[in-house]
């Protein structure tokens, strides 16, 4: 499967407030994003990052 993503904002505390994300800390947000990624993306998948990377 192909996945196309943009900036996940890992480690970006201010995005929680700016985008009204439902997390109390950046650690909670990062853990949730990584767990969701790992549940959806498999070794045979391709991921194209089309936005900010760093």
N, CA, C, O and CB atoms as a CASP TS submission, in Angstrom:
PFRMAT TS
TARGET T0000
AUTHOR 0000-0000-0000
METHOD Language model
MODEL 1
PARENT N/A
ATOM      1  N   UNK     1       0.854  -1.168   0.000  1.00  0.00           N
ATOM      2  CA  UNK     1       0.000   0.000   0.000  1.00  0.00           C
ATOM      3  C   UNK     1       0.899   1.229   0.000  1.00  0.00           C
ATOM      4  O   UNK     1       1.993   1.208   0.565  1.00  0.00           O
ATOM      5  CB  UNK     1      -0.972  -0.001   1.224  1.00  0.00           C
ATOM      6  N   UNK     2       0.443   2.280  -0.624  1.00  0.00           N
ATOM      7  CA  UNK     2       1.136   3.565  -0.610  1.00  0.00           C
ATOM      8  C   UNK     2       0.467   4.498   0.387  1.00  0.00           C
ATOM      9  O   UNK     2      -0.759   4.587   0.450  1.00  0.00           O
ATOM     10  CB  UNK     2       1.153   4.198  -2.019  1.00  0.00           C
ATOM     11  N   UNK     3       1.283   5.187   1.158  1.00  0.00           N
ATOM     12  CA  UNK     3       0.807   6.197   2.090  1.00  0.00           C
ATOM     13  C   UNK     3       1.446   7.525   1.719  1.00  0.00           C
ATOM     14  O   UNK     3       2.630   7.570   1.384  1.00  0.00           O
ATOM     15  CB  UNK     3       1.131   5.809   3.564  1.00  0.00           C
ATOM     16  N   UNK     4       0.684   8.600   1.774  1.00  0.00           N
ATOM     17  CA  UNK     4       1.164   9.948   1.505  1.00  0.00           C
ATOM     18  C   UNK     4       0.872  10.795   2.738  1.00  0.00           C
ATOM     19  O   UNK     4      -0.278  10.918   3.160  1.00  0.00           O
ATOM     20  CB  UNK     4       0.494  10.556   0.219  1.00  0.00           C
ATOM     21  N   UNK     5       1.917  11.373   3.305  1.00  0.00           N
ATOM     22  CA  UNK     5       1.731  12.135   4.536  1.00  0.00           C
ATOM     23  C   UNK     5       2.405  13.493   4.429  1.00  0.00           C
ATOM     24  O   UNK     5       3.141  13.772   3.482  1.00  0.00           O
ATOM     25  CB  UNK     5       2.283  11.361   5.741  1.00  0.00           C
ATOM     26  N   UNK     6       2.143  14.305   5.394  1.00  0.00           N
ATOM     27  CA  UNK     6       2.800  15.591   5.540  1.00  0.00           C
ATOM     28  C   UNK     6       3.480  15.591   6.909  1.00  0.00           C
ATOM     29  O   UNK     6       3.801  14.524   7.433  1.00  0.00           O
ATOM     30  CB  UNK     6       1.779  16.789   5.393  1.00  0.00           C
ATOM     31  N   UNK     7       3.696  16.721   7.473  1.00  0.00           N
ATOM     32  CA  UNK     7       4.402  16.832   8.747  1.00  0.00           C
ATOM     33  C   UNK     7       3.530  16.324   9.890  1.00  0.00           C
ATOM     34  O   UNK     7       2.419  16.814  10.094  1.00  0.00           O
ATOM     35  CB  UNK     7       4.823  18.288   9.005  1.00  0.00           C
ATOM     36  N   UNK     8       4.034  15.342  10.635  1.00  0.00           N
ATOM     37  CA  UNK     8       3.305  14.808  11.791  1.00  0.00           C
ATOM     38  C   UNK     8       3.446  15.689  13.022  1.00  0.00           C
ATOM     39  O   UNK     8       2.667  15.561  13.966  1.00  0.00           O
ATOM     40  CB  UNK     8       3.791  13.410  12.113  1.00  0.00           C
ATOM     41  N   UNK     9       4.420  16.571  13.024  1.00  0.00           N
ATOM     42  CA  UNK     9       4.719  17.453  14.160  1.00  0.00           C
ATOM     43  C   UNK     9       5.135  16.664  15.393  1.00  0.00           C
ATOM     44  O   UNK     9       4.763  17.015  16.512  1.00  0.00           O
ATOM     45  CB  UNK     9       3.509  18.320  14.489  1.00  0.00           C
ATOM     46  N   UNK    10       5.904  15.600  15.190  1.00  0.00           N
ATOM     47  CA  UNK    10       6.449  14.859  16.326  1.00  0.00           C
ATOM     48  C   UNK    10       7.335  15.792  17.150  1.00  0.00           C
ATOM     49  O   UNK    10       8.149  16.534  16.600  1.00  0.00           O
ATOM     50  CB  UNK    10       7.253  13.609  15.847  1.00  0.00           C
ATOM     51  N   UNK    11       7.171  15.750  18.455  1.00  0.00           N
ATOM     52  CA  UNK    11       7.978  16.569  19.346  1.00  0.00           C
ATOM     53  C   UNK    11       7.620  18.041  19.366  1.00  0.00           C
ATOM     54  O   UNK    11       8.361  18.839  19.940  1.00  0.00           O
ATOM     55  CB  UNK    11       9.384  16.434  18.978  1.00  0.00           C
ATOM     56  N   UNK    12       6.523  18.422  18.766  1.00  0.00           N
ATOM     57  CA  UNK    12       6.134  19.831  18.650  1.00  0.00           C
ATOM     58  C   UNK    12       5.001  20.137  19.638  1.00  0.00           C
ATOM     59  O   UNK    12       3.829  19.908  19.340  1.00  0.00           O
ATOM     60  CB  UNK    12       5.693  20.167  17.190  1.00  0.00           C
ATOM     61  N   UNK    13       5.361  20.647  20.795  1.00  0.00           N
ATOM     62  CA  UNK    13       4.370  20.899  21.841  1.00  0.00           C
ATOM     63  C   UNK    13       3.302  21.902  21.415  1.00  0.00           C
ATOM     64  O   UNK    13       2.118  21.682  21.667  1.00  0.00           O
ATOM     65  CB  UNK    13       5.058  21.396  23.090  1.00  0.00           C
ATOM     66  N   UNK    14       3.698  22.992  20.779  1.00  0.00           N
ATOM     67  CA  UNK    14       2.740  24.047  20.449  1.00  0.00           C
ATOM     68  C   UNK    14       1.653  23.604  19.480  1.00  0.00           C
ATOM     69  O   UNK    14       0.579  24.205  19.457  1.00  0.00           O
ATOM     70  CB  UNK    14       3.465  25.218  19.870  1.00  0.00           C
ATOM     71  N   UNK    15       1.900  22.564  18.674  1.00  0.00           N
ATOM     72  CA  UNK    15       0.874  22.103  17.742  1.00  0.00           C
ATOM     73  C   UNK    15      -0.339  21.544  18.495  1.00  0.00           C
ATOM     74  O   UNK    15      -1.449  21.526  17.962  1.00  0.00           O
ATOM     75  CB  UNK    15       1.454  21.033  16.797  1.00  0.00           C
ATOM     76  N   UNK    16      -0.125  21.093  19.724  1.00  0.00           N
ATOM     77  CA  UNK    16      -1.241  20.584  20.530  1.00  0.00           C
ATOM     78  C   UNK    16      -2.273  21.688  20.736  1.00  0.00           C
ATOM     79  O   UNK    16      -3.475  21.460  20.598  1.00  0.00           O
ATOM     80  CB  UNK    16      -0.737  20.048  21.900  1.00  0.00           C
ATOM     81  N   UNK    17      -1.796  22.880  21.067  1.00  0.00           N
ATOM     82  CA  UNK    17      -2.714  24.012  21.281  1.00  0.00           C
ATOM     83  C   UNK    17      -3.185  24.610  19.957  1.00  0.00           C
ATOM     84  O   UNK    17      -4.371  24.890  19.780  1.00  0.00           O
ATOM     85  CB  UNK    17      -2.033  25.100  22.128  1.00  0.00           C
ATOM     86  N   UNK    18      -2.245  24.804  19.028  1.00  0.00           N
ATOM     87  CA  UNK    18      -2.578  25.474  17.759  1.00  0.00           C
ATOM     88  C   UNK    18      -3.623  24.699  16.950  1.00  0.00           C
ATOM     89  O   UNK    18      -4.484  25.295  16.303  1.00  0.00           O
ATOM     90  CB  UNK    18      -1.314  25.658  16.918  1.00  0.00           C
ATOM     91  N   UNK    19      -3.537  23.367  16.993  1.00  0.00           N
ATOM     92  CA  UNK    19      -4.440  22.539  16.194  1.00  0.00           C
ATOM     93  C   UNK    19      -5.480  21.818  17.044  1.00  0.00           C
ATOM     94  O   UNK    19      -6.198  20.944  16.558  1.00  0.00           O
ATOM     95  CB  UNK    19      -3.644  21.527  15.403  1.00  0.00           C
ATOM     96  N   UNK    20      -5.550  22.192  18.308  1.00  0.00           N
ATOM     97  CA  UNK    20      -6.551  21.625  19.215  1.00  0.00           C
ATOM     98  C   UNK    20      -6.477  20.090  19.269  1.00  0.00           C
ATOM     99  O   UNK    20      -7.501  19.406  19.280  1.00  0.00           O
ATOM    100  CB  UNK    20      -7.953  22.062  18.781  1.00  0.00           C
ATOM    101  N   UNK    21      -5.256  19.572  19.301  1.00  0.00           N
ATOM    102  CA  UNK    21      -5.084  18.117  19.377  1.00  0.00           C
ATOM    103  C   UNK    21      -5.430  17.632  20.788  1.00  0.00           C
ATOM    104  O   UNK    21      -5.154  18.327  21.766  1.00  0.00           O
ATOM    105  CB  UNK    21      -3.623  17.709  19.000  1.00  0.00           C
ATOM    106  N   UNK    22      -6.026  16.456  20.896  1.00  0.00           N
ATOM    107  CA  UNK    22      -6.549  15.984  22.194  1.00  0.00           C
ATOM    108  C   UNK    22      -5.506  15.294  23.073  1.00  0.00           C
ATOM    109  O   UNK    22      -5.719  14.167  23.519  1.00  0.00           O
ATOM    110  CB  UNK    22      -7.688  15.032  21.958  1.00  0.00           C
ATOM    111  N   UNK    23      -4.382  15.966  23.323  1.00  0.00           N
ATOM    112  CA  UNK    23      -3.319  15.375  24.133  1.00  0.00           C
ATOM    113  C   UNK    23      -2.920  16.328  25.248  1.00  0.00           C
ATOM    114  O   UNK    23      -2.996  17.548  25.096  1.00  0.00           O
ATOM    115  CB  UNK    23      -2.098  15.027  23.262  1.00  0.00           C
ATOM    116  N   UNK    24      -2.494  15.757  26.371  1.00  0.00           N
ATOM    117  CA  UNK    24      -2.071  16.591  27.499  1.00  0.00           C
ATOM    118  C   UNK    24      -0.572  16.848  27.497  1.00  0.00           C
ATOM    119  O   UNK    24      -0.092  17.718  28.224  1.00  0.00           O
ATOM    120  CB  UNK    24      -2.470  15.941  28.806  1.00  0.00           C
ATOM    121  N   UNK    25       0.175  16.099  26.685  1.00  0.00           N
ATOM    122  CA  UNK    25       1.628  16.291  26.625  1.00  0.00           C
ATOM    123  C   UNK    25       2.143  15.874  25.251  1.00  0.00           C
ATOM    124  O   UNK    25       1.483  15.136  24.520  1.00  0.00           O
ATOM    125  CB  UNK    25       2.343  15.481  27.744  1.00  0.00           C
ATOM    126  N   UNK    26       3.332  16.362  24.919  1.00  0.00           N
ATOM    127  CA  UNK    26       3.947  15.996  23.647  1.00  0.00           C
ATOM    128  C   UNK    26       4.334  14.517  23.650  1.00  0.00           C
ATOM    129  O   UNK    26       4.311  13.870  22.603  1.00  0.00           O
ATOM    130  CB  UNK    26       5.183  16.875  23.370  1.00  0.00           C
ATOM    131  N   UNK    27       4.687  13.984  24.808  1.00  0.00           N
ATOM    132  CA  UNK    27       5.026  12.566  24.903  1.00  0.00           C
ATOM    133  C   UNK    27       3.817  11.685  24.590  1.00  0.00           C
ATOM    134  O   UNK    27       3.934  10.681  23.888  1.00  0.00           O
ATOM    135  CB  UNK    27       5.566  12.242  26.300  1.00  0.00           C
ATOM    136  N   UNK    28       2.659  12.071  25.117  1.00  0.00           N
ATOM    137  CA  UNK    28       1.426  11.322  24.844  1.00  0.00           C
ATOM    138  C   UNK    28       1.081  11.393  23.356  1.00  0.00           C
ATOM    139  O   UNK    28       0.709  10.385  22.755  1.00  0.00           O
ATOM    140  CB  UNK    28       0.251  11.871  25.695  1.00  0.00           C
ATOM    141  N   UNK    29       1.204  12.574  22.764  1.00  0.00           N
ATOM    142  CA  UNK    29       0.907  12.742  21.343  1.00  0.00           C
ATOM    143  C   UNK    29       1.858  11.897  20.495  1.00  0.00           C
ATOM    144  O   UNK    29       1.419  11.172  19.602  1.00  0.00           O
ATOM    145  CB  UNK    29       1.008  14.227  20.941  1.00  0.00           C
ATOM    146  N   UNK    30       3.166  11.991  20.777  1.00  0.00           N
ATOM    147  CA  UNK    30       4.152  11.238  20.004  1.00  0.00           C
ATOM    148  C   UNK    30       3.916   9.737  20.110  1.00  0.00           C
ATOM    149  O   UNK    30       3.970   9.027  19.106  1.00  0.00           O
ATOM    150  CB  UNK    30       5.563  11.577  20.474  1.00  0.00           C
ATOM    151  N   UNK    31       3.658   9.252  21.314  1.00  0.00           N
ATOM    152  CA  UNK    31       3.414   7.822  21.506  1.00  0.00           C
ATOM    153  C   UNK    31       2.185   7.361  20.720  1.00  0.00           C
ATOM    154  O   UNK    31       2.206   6.296  20.104  1.00  0.00           O
ATOM    155  CB  UNK    31       3.234   7.509  22.999  1.00  0.00           C
ATOM    156  N   UNK    32       1.124   8.152  20.741  1.00  0.00           N
ATOM    157  CA  UNK    32      -0.087   7.806  20.009  1.00  0.00           C
ATOM    158  C   UNK    32       0.162   7.803  18.503  1.00  0.00           C
ATOM    159  O   UNK    32      -0.263   6.879  17.809  1.00  0.00           O
ATOM    160  CB  UNK    32      -1.212   8.780  20.355  1.00  0.00           C
ATOM    161  N   UNK    33       0.846   8.826  17.991  1.00  0.00           N
ATOM    162  CA  UNK    33       1.141   8.891  16.550  1.00  0.00           C
ATOM    163  C   UNK    33       2.004   7.712  16.109  1.00  0.00           C
ATOM    164  O   UNK    33       1.755   7.120  15.059  1.00  0.00           O
ATOM    165  CB  UNK    33       1.849  10.215  16.206  1.00  0.00           C
ATOM    166  N   UNK    34       3.006   7.371  16.897  1.00  0.00           N
ATOM    167  CA  UNK    34       3.891   6.256  16.554  1.00  0.00           C
ATOM    168  C   UNK    34       3.138   4.925  16.612  1.00  0.00           C
ATOM    169  O   UNK    34       3.309   4.079  15.734  1.00  0.00           O
ATOM    170  CB  UNK    34       5.105   6.221  17.505  1.00  0.00           C
ATOM    171  N   UNK    35       2.313   4.738  17.630  1.00  0.00           N
ATOM    172  CA  UNK    35       1.519   3.502  17.729  1.00  0.00           C
ATOM    173  C   UNK    35       0.549   3.381  16.557  1.00  0.00           C
ATOM    174  O   UNK    35       0.388   2.297  15.996  1.00  0.00           O
ATOM    175  CB  UNK    35       0.742   3.463  19.061  1.00  0.00           C
ATOM    176  N   UNK    36      -0.097   4.483  16.183  1.00  0.00           N
ATOM    177  CA  UNK    36      -1.017   4.458  15.042  1.00  0.00           C
ATOM    178  C   UNK    36      -0.271   4.153  13.744  1.00  0.00           C
ATOM    179  O   UNK    36      -0.748   3.384  12.908  1.00  0.00           O
ATOM    180  CB  UNK    36      -1.759   5.801  14.920  1.00  0.00           C
ATOM    181  N   UNK    37       0.915   4.769  13.584  1.00  0.00           N
ATOM    182  CA  UNK    37       1.747   4.515  12.406  1.00  0.00           C
ATOM    183  C   UNK    37       2.099   3.024  12.332  1.00  0.00           C
ATOM    184  O   UNK    37       1.911   2.387  11.295  1.00  0.00           O
ATOM    185  CB  UNK    37       3.042   5.382  12.448  1.00  0.00           C
ATOM    186  N   UNK    38       2.609   2.478  13.436  1.00  0.00           N
ATOM    187  CA  UNK    38       3.033   1.079  13.454  1.00  0.00           C
ATOM    188  C   UNK    38       1.884   0.108  13.207  1.00  0.00           C
ATOM    189  O   UNK    38       2.098  -0.977  12.666  1.00  0.00           O
ATOM    190  CB  UNK    38       3.684   0.760  14.774  1.00  0.00           C
ATOM    191  N   UNK    39       0.681   0.481  13.595  1.00  0.00           N
ATOM    192  CA  UNK    39      -0.479  -0.377  13.366  1.00  0.00           C
ATOM    193  C   UNK    39      -0.921  -0.353  11.904  1.00  0.00           C
ATOM    194  O   UNK    39      -1.518  -1.314  11.419  1.00  0.00           O
ATOM    195  CB  UNK    39      -1.633   0.052  14.264  1.00  0.00           C
ATOM    196  N   UNK    40      -0.626   0.749  11.198  1.00  0.00           N
ATOM    197  CA  UNK    40      -1.116   0.902   9.820  1.00  0.00           C
ATOM    198  C   UNK    40      -0.072   0.598   8.760  1.00  0.00           C
ATOM    199  O   UNK    40      -0.404   0.055   7.706  1.00  0.00           O
ATOM    200  CB  UNK    40      -1.622   2.294   9.617  1.00  0.00           C
ATOM    201  N   UNK    41       1.186   0.940   9.019  1.00  0.00           N
ATOM    202  CA  UNK    41       2.238   0.823   8.011  1.00  0.00           C
ATOM    203  C   UNK    41       3.032  -0.455   8.246  1.00  0.00           C
ATOM    204  O   UNK    41       3.485  -0.725   9.358  1.00  0.00           O
ATOM    205  CB  UNK    41       3.172   2.059   8.042  1.00  0.00           C
ATOM    206  N   UNK    42       3.194  -1.234   7.185  1.00  0.00           N
ATOM    207  CA  UNK    42       3.912  -2.508   7.275  1.00  0.00           C
ATOM    208  C   UNK    42       5.169  -2.467   6.404  1.00  0.00           C
ATOM    209  O   UNK    42       5.348  -1.549   5.603  1.00  0.00           O
ATOM    210  CB  UNK    42       2.996  -3.685   6.848  1.00  0.00           C
ATOM    211  N   UNK    43       6.023  -3.456   6.566  1.00  0.00           N
ATOM    212  CA  UNK    43       7.310  -3.483   5.874  1.00  0.00           C
ATOM    213  C   UNK    43       7.181  -3.372   4.357  1.00  0.00           C
ATOM    214  O   UNK    43       8.027  -2.756   3.709  1.00  0.00           O
ATOM    215  CB  UNK    43       8.041  -4.747   6.220  1.00  0.00           C
ATOM    216  N   UNK    44       6.154  -3.948   3.799  1.00  0.00           N
ATOM    217  CA  UNK    44       5.989  -3.938   2.342  1.00  0.00           C
ATOM    218  C   UNK    44       5.335  -2.647   1.821  1.00  0.00           C
ATOM    219  O   UNK    44       5.191  -2.484   0.610  1.00  0.00           O
ATOM    220  CB  UNK    44       5.156  -5.136   1.916  1.00  0.00           C
ATOM    221  N   UNK    45       4.947  -1.749   2.695  1.00  0.00           N
ATOM    222  CA  UNK    45       4.303  -0.486   2.310  1.00  0.00           C
ATOM    223  C   UNK    45       5.341   0.569   1.933  1.00  0.00           C
ATOM    224  O   UNK    45       6.500   0.502   2.345  1.00  0.00           O
ATOM    225  CB  UNK    45       3.416   0.036   3.457  1.00  0.00           C
ATOM    226  N   UNK    46       4.900   1.536   1.146  1.00  0.00           N
ATOM    227  CA  UNK    46       5.717   2.699   0.793  1.00  0.00           C
ATOM    228  C   UNK    46       5.091   3.939   1.413  1.00  0.00           C
ATOM    229  O   UNK    46       3.875   4.120   1.368  1.00  0.00           O
ATOM    230  CB  UNK    46       5.844   2.857  -0.758  1.00  0.00           C
ATOM    231  N   UNK    47       5.933   4.792   1.993  1.00  0.00           N
ATOM    232  CA  UNK    47       5.464   6.034   2.599  1.00  0.00           C
ATOM    233  C   UNK    47       6.158   7.190   1.892  1.00  0.00           C
ATOM    234  O   UNK    47       7.385   7.239   1.807  1.00  0.00           O
ATOM    235  CB  UNK    47       5.743   6.062   4.144  1.00  0.00           C
ATOM    236  N   UNK    48       5.353   8.119   1.386  1.00  0.00           N
ATOM    237  CA  UNK    48       5.872   9.315   0.724  1.00  0.00           C
ATOM    238  C   UNK    48       5.598  10.518   1.620  1.00  0.00           C
ATOM    239  O   UNK    48       4.446  10.840   1.913  1.00  0.00           O
ATOM    240  CB  UNK    48       5.226   9.508  -0.692  1.00  0.00           C
ATOM    241  N   UNK    49       6.656  11.169   2.045  1.00  0.00           N
ATOM    242  CA  UNK    49       6.523  12.346   2.910  1.00  0.00           C
ATOM    243  C   UNK    49       6.549  13.577   2.017  1.00  0.00           C
ATOM    244  O   UNK    49       7.586  13.904   1.440  1.00  0.00           O
ATOM    245  CB  UNK    49       7.666  12.404   3.999  1.00  0.00           C
ATOM    246  N   UNK    50       5.411  14.265   1.899  1.00  0.00           N
ATOM    247  CA  UNK    50       5.248  15.351   0.947  1.00  0.00           C
ATOM    248  C   UNK    50       5.277  16.724   1.582  1.00  0.00           C
ATOM    249  O   UNK    50       5.129  17.729   0.888  1.00  0.00           O
ATOM    250  CB  UNK    50       3.976  15.182   0.211  1.00  0.00           C
ATOM    251  N   UNK    51       5.460  16.784   2.858  1.00  0.00           N
ATOM    252  CA  UNK    51       5.495  18.073   3.553  1.00  0.00           C
ATOM    253  C   UNK    51       6.799  18.234   4.286  1.00  0.00           C
ATOM    254  O   UNK    51       7.809  17.632   3.920  1.00  0.00           O
ATOM    255  CB  UNK    51       4.325  18.205   4.527  1.00  0.00           C
ATOM    256  N   UNK    52       6.780  19.042   5.316  1.00  0.00           N
ATOM    257  CA  UNK    52       7.969  19.250   6.132  1.00  0.00           C
ATOM    258  C   UNK    52       8.444  17.925   6.707  1.00  0.00           C
ATOM    259  O   UNK    52       7.644  17.105   7.157  1.00  0.00           O
ATOM    260  CB  UNK    52       7.689  20.257   7.261  1.00  0.00           C
ATOM    261  N   UNK    53       9.750  17.728   6.685  1.00  0.00           N
ATOM    262  CA  UNK    53      10.307  16.511   7.269  1.00  0.00           C
ATOM    263  C   UNK    53      11.049  16.820   8.553  1.00  0.00           C
ATOM    264  O   UNK    53      11.020  16.026   9.493  1.00  0.00           O
ATOM    265  CB  UNK    53      11.237  15.816   6.280  1.00  0.00           C
ATOM    266  N   UNK    54      11.704  17.950   8.603  1.00  0.00           N
ATOM    267  CA  UNK    54      12.428  18.306   9.814  1.00  0.00           C
ATOM    268  C   UNK    54      12.452  19.815   9.985  1.00  0.00           C
ATOM    269  O   UNK    54      13.021  20.316  10.955  1.00  0.00           O
ATOM    270  CB  UNK    54      13.854  17.747   9.776  1.00  0.00           C
TER
END
